[in-house]
Amino acid sequence: MEPIDPSKFSLDYLLENKVITILSKDYVIEHGTDWDEVDITECIMNRLTYLCYRDNWRNPDFSKRFSGVLYEKWDDLNLWYYMHLKDGLRDGIEVHFYKSGKVLNYRVLNNGRLVGKNYVWYENGKIDAINDWDQREYVEFDEQGNITKQGKMEY
């Protein structure tokens, strides 16, 4: 693994250099669907977790899978997370937030599986961890930017 400059993985740096894009709360609420306002549930098929609408008997209807941006809120002020789904599978960007509204993590999924670089930040915006799912490598940092762990993912 190459030497890592933690400042190049701060939330501000990645946003300013257009490495990642975070949707605004207003955009998510206007264009997304609040999980609490739809009758969907997780359903597992072929070891993948889908989000499906429920049928008249309140059971998952595997033929009716959710597509779009789904979100939940911590409270009336801040988002807890938003995720993109296609045919019931997480597919695209998923972002979680601290209760304060600051970004906690950013990850990318393709057909329900993590891909690319996924980031976790401390609440102050400094990098906490990077997982590179394509290279199967990870790096963890303390709040001063020092590497505390790194290596190959094993599973």
C-alpha positions as a Markdown table, in Angstrom:
| # | Residue | x | y | z |
|---|---|---|---|---|
| 1 | Met | 0.0 | 0.0 | 0.0 |
| 2 | Glu | 1.3 | 3.5 | -0.9 |
| 3 | Pro | 2.0 | 6.2 | 1.8 |
| 4 | Ile | -1.2 | 7.9 | 2.7 |
| 5 | Asp | -1.8 | 11.6 | 3.3 |
| 6 | Pro | -4.9 | 11.7 | 5.6 |
| 7 | Ser | -5.7 | 15.3 | 4.7 |
| 8 | Lys | -6.5 | 14.1 | 1.2 |
| 9 | Phe | -9.3 | 12.0 | 2.7 |
| 10 | Ser | -10.9 | 14.6 | 4.9 |
| 11 | Leu | -14.6 | 15.2 | 4.0 |
| 12 | Asp | -13.9 | 18.7 | 2.9 |
| 13 | Tyr | -11.1 | 17.7 | 0.6 |
| 14 | Leu | -13.1 | 14.9 | -1.1 |
| 15 | Leu | -16.1 | 17.2 | -1.6 |
| 16 | Glu | -14.0 | 20.2 | -2.9 |
| 17 | Asn | -12.2 | 17.9 | -5.4 |
| 18 | Lys | -15.4 | 16.2 | -6.5 |
| 19 | Val | -14.1 | 12.8 | -5.5 |
| 20 | Ile | -17.5 | 12.2 | -3.8 |
| 21 | Thr | -20.9 | 14.0 | -3.9 |
| 22 | Ile | -23.3 | 14.2 | -1.0 |
| 23 | Leu | -26.9 | 15.0 | -1.7 |
| 24 | Ser | -28.4 | 17.9 | 0.3 |
| 25 | Lys | -31.0 | 17.1 | 2.9 |
| 26 | Asp | -33.6 | 19.2 | 1.0 |
| 27 | Tyr | -32.9 | 17.2 | -2.2 |
| 28 | Val | -33.2 | 13.9 | -0.5 |
| 29 | Ile | -36.5 | 14.8 | 1.2 |
| 30 | Glu | -37.9 | 16.3 | -2.0 |
| 31 | His | -36.9 | 13.4 | -4.3 |
| 32 | Gly | -36.6 | 10.5 | -1.9 |
| 33 | Thr | -39.0 | 8.4 | 0.0 |
| 34 | Asp | -39.2 | 8.3 | 3.8 |
| 35 | Trp | -39.0 | 4.7 | 5.0 |
| 36 | Asp | -41.6 | 5.5 | 7.7 |
| 37 | Glu | -44.1 | 6.5 | 5.0 |
| 38 | Val | -44.0 | 3.4 | 2.9 |
| 39 | Asp | -45.0 | -0.2 | 3.7 |
| 40 | Ile | -41.7 | -2.0 | 2.9 |
| 41 | Thr | -39.6 | -4.6 | 4.6 |
| 42 | Glu | -36.4 | -6.4 | 4.2 |
| 43 | Cys | -36.7 | -9.8 | 2.4 |
| 44 | Ile | -33.9 | -12.2 | 1.9 |
| 45 | Met | -33.6 | -14.2 | -1.3 |
| 46 | Asn | -30.4 | -16.0 | -2.6 |
| 47 | Arg | -28.4 | -14.6 | 0.3 |
| 48 | Leu | -29.2 | -11.0 | -0.8 |
| 49 | Thr | -31.3 | -8.6 | 1.2 |
| 50 | Tyr | -34.0 | -6.8 | -0.8 |
| 51 | Leu | -36.4 | -4.1 | 0.2 |
| 52 | Cys | -39.9 | -5.2 | -0.9 |
| 53 | Tyr | -43.4 | -3.8 | -0.5 |
| 54 | Arg | -45.7 | -5.9 | 1.7 |
| 55 | Asp | -48.8 | -7.7 | 0.2 |
| 56 | Asn | -52.3 | -7.5 | 1.6 |
| 57 | Trp | -51.4 | -10.0 | 4.3 |
| 58 | Arg | -48.5 | -7.8 | 5.4 |
| 59 | Asn | -46.0 | -10.3 | 4.1 |
| 60 | Pro | -43.1 | -9.3 | 1.8 |
| 61 | Asp | -44.1 | -9.4 | -1.8 |
| 62 | Phe | -40.9 | -10.4 | -3.6 |
| 63 | Ser | -42.3 | -9.3 | -7.0 |
| 64 | Lys | -42.7 | -5.7 | -5.8 |
| 65 | Arg | -39.2 | -4.4 | -5.0 |
| 66 | Phe | -38.5 | -0.8 | -4.1 |
| 67 | Ser | -36.5 | 1.5 | -6.4 |
| 68 | Gly | -35.4 | 5.0 | -5.7 |
| 69 | Val | -33.8 | 7.0 | -2.9 |
| 70 | Leu | -34.9 | 5.8 | 0.5 |
| 71 | Tyr | -34.1 | 7.7 | 3.7 |
| 72 | Glu | -34.8 | 7.9 | 7.4 |
| 73 | Lys | -34.4 | 10.8 | 9.8 |
| 74 | Trp | -33.0 | 11.1 | 13.3 |
| 75 | Asp | -35.6 | 13.6 | 14.1 |
| 76 | Asp | -37.4 | 16.4 | 12.2 |
| 77 | Leu | -34.1 | 18.2 | 11.7 |
| 78 | Asn | -31.5 | 15.8 | 10.5 |
| 79 | Leu | -31.2 | 12.8 | 8.2 |
| 80 | Trp | -30.0 | 9.5 | 9.6 |
| 81 | Tyr | -29.1 | 8.1 | 6.2 |
| 82 | Tyr | -30.1 | 7.9 | 2.6 |
| 83 | Met | -29.5 | 5.1 | 0.1 |
| 84 | His | -30.2 | 4.4 | -3.6 |
| 85 | Leu | -32.0 | 1.2 | -4.5 |
| 86 | Lys | -32.7 | -0.5 | -7.8 |
| 87 | Asp | -35.2 | -3.4 | -7.9 |
| 88 | Gly | -34.9 | -3.8 | -4.1 |
| 89 | Leu | -31.1 | -3.9 | -3.9 |
| 90 | Arg | -28.9 | -1.2 | -2.6 |
| 91 | Asp | -27.3 | 0.1 | -5.7 |
| 92 | Gly | -25.4 | 3.4 | -5.8 |
| 93 | Ile | -24.4 | 5.8 | -3.0 |
| 94 | Glu | -25.3 | 5.3 | 0.6 |
| 95 | Val | -24.6 | 8.0 | 3.2 |
| 96 | His | -25.0 | 7.9 | 7.0 |
| 97 | Phe | -25.0 | 11.0 | 9.2 |
| 98 | Tyr | -24.3 | 11.7 | 12.9 |
| 99 | Lys | -27.2 | 13.1 | 14.9 |
| 100 | Ser | -25.6 | 16.5 | 14.5 |
| 101 | Gly | -26.2 | 16.3 | 10.7 |
| 102 | Lys | -22.5 | 15.9 | 9.9 |
| 103 | Val | -21.5 | 13.1 | 7.5 |
| 104 | Leu | -20.5 | 9.8 | 9.2 |
| 105 | Asn | -19.8 | 7.6 | 6.1 |
| 106 | Tyr | -20.0 | 7.3 | 2.4 |
| 107 | Arg | -20.2 | 4.0 | 0.6 |
| 108 | Val | -20.9 | 2.7 | -2.9 |
| 109 | Leu | -22.9 | -0.4 | -3.7 |
| 110 | Asn | -23.5 | -2.3 | -6.9 |
| 111 | Asn | -26.3 | -4.8 | -7.0 |
| 112 | Gly | -26.2 | -5.1 | -3.2 |
| 113 | Arg | -22.5 | -5.5 | -2.8 |
| 114 | Leu | -19.9 | -2.9 | -1.6 |
| 115 | Val | -17.5 | -1.6 | -4.3 |
| 116 | Gly | -14.8 | 1.0 | -4.7 |
| 117 | Lys | -13.6 | 3.2 | -1.8 |
| 118 | Asn | -15.8 | 3.6 | 1.2 |
| 119 | Tyr | -15.1 | 6.3 | 3.8 |
| 120 | Val | -15.8 | 6.8 | 7.5 |
| 121 | Trp | -15.2 | 10.2 | 9.1 |
| 122 | Tyr | -14.9 | 11.5 | 12.7 |
| 123 | Glu | -17.6 | 14.0 | 13.5 |
| 124 | Asn | -15.0 | 16.8 | 12.9 |
| 125 | Gly | -14.6 | 15.7 | 9.2 |
| 126 | Lys | -11.2 | 14.0 | 9.6 |
| 127 | Ile | -10.9 | 10.6 | 8.1 |
| 128 | Asp | -11.5 | 7.6 | 10.4 |
| 129 | Ala | -11.2 | 4.7 | 8.0 |
| 130 | Ile | -11.0 | 3.8 | 4.3 |
| 131 | Asn | -12.1 | 0.5 | 2.9 |
| 132 | Asp | -11.1 | -0.2 | -0.7 |
| 133 | Trp | -13.4 | -3.1 | -1.7 |
| 134 | Asp | -11.8 | -3.5 | -5.2 |
| 135 | Gln | -8.3 | -3.9 | -3.8 |
| 136 | Arg | -9.5 | -5.6 | -0.6 |
| 137 | Glu | -7.5 | -3.2 | 1.6 |
| 138 | Tyr | -8.3 | -1.1 | 4.6 |
| 139 | Val | -6.7 | 1.8 | 6.6 |
| 140 | Glu | -7.8 | 3.1 | 10.0 |
| 141 | Phe | -6.7 | 6.5 | 11.5 |
| 142 | Asp | -6.8 | 8.2 | 14.9 |
| 143 | Glu | -8.2 | 11.7 | 15.1 |
| 144 | Gln | -4.7 | 13.2 | 14.7 |
| 145 | Gly | -4.4 | 11.5 | 11.3 |
| 146 | Asn | -2.0 | 8.7 | 12.3 |
| 147 | Ile | -2.5 | 5.3 | 10.9 |
| 148 | Thr | -3.6 | 2.9 | 13.6 |
| 149 | Lys | -4.3 | -0.2 | 11.4 |
| 150 | Gln | -4.0 | -1.2 | 7.8 |
| 151 | Gly | -3.9 | -4.3 | 5.8 |
| 152 | Lys | -5.8 | -6.7 | 3.6 |
| 153 | Met | -9.4 | -7.5 | 4.2 |
| 154 | Glu | -9.9 | -11.1 | 5.1 |
| 155 | Tyr | -13.2 | -13.0 | 4.7 |
